[in-house]
């Protein structure tokens, strides 16, 4: 059974940091590209960051470049998103995504709220 379980969300003040984790199981994690998406309130889901299967290549949305870092540990079947210098506009539900060939899986999301 495929599972992607996100954790690490919560309430943080502007300028603060959070690290999200996504634990994967039920598929060959090491061959999948992994991504983080987010869906702000009342808006469509958007891509935040992508990391290649081997972890060599990363891509970021312009809105988070220089503040967020995506990484993965293939030995632990886990992908991370380190978020620094958080802004109120980063408030969203953050989703983990796994993609390989025609197969794609989603987690259920974790809420991140940036507010004073």
Secondary structure, 3 states (H helix, E strand, C coil): CCEEEEECCEEECCCCCEEEEEEEECCCHHHCEEEEEEECCCCCEEEEEEECCCCCCEEECCCCCCCEEEEEECCCCEEEEEECCCCHHHCEEEEEEEEECCEEEECCCEEEEECC
